[in-house]
């Protein structure tokens, strides 16, 4: 009788255990690989750099050509991640331009903010 009870309890416990699987990591895509990108405030953007060095990331209004923001940063060779903050930007279509210290274009794309 005791063996049957232990066996039944073991079966009940085994049926309550669920397999935990890790969620798939989000796909990381180089922002400059696409012609256009929709972005939201605080979104991380990913891009590759050819060398360690100083780079500039510039947002330019697509219609007027006005520079909306410019950030100079120290980048590392390979994949880099920056967050984009656009809550105070009124323009809907912007060019995002990545240049090295010699003003050589590394990447350019259109971003849509709304």
Phi, psi and omega in degrees: 000317181295322179296319179295320180295315179296319178298315179295317177298321178296317178297318180296315179295319180296325180286341180275344182279127177251147180280128180263125177243142177288138176293152178294139178294149180297148179289130180258119182238136174298123184298333182275358177284337181256148178292321179227147179221130171274133181231155175238161182299132178083003182289135173285139175242145184242141177203157180256143177242143183286331184212160168294144178161189180264131182229161178233131176249119185238137173252128184233131176298125185295327184280311186264343184080005181287134176287124182267319176205156179214130179231125175262136182211162176265118182253159179249149177302136180099207185287135176233153180229133174226154173262142180254129180245116187231010186298330181266001181273128183271342184279145183268324182243124182228147166274138170249122185240129177247123181230154174273183185297336179270011180069019176281130182289126177262324179197153178211138178209167173259134174244143180249124187262346183230000000 
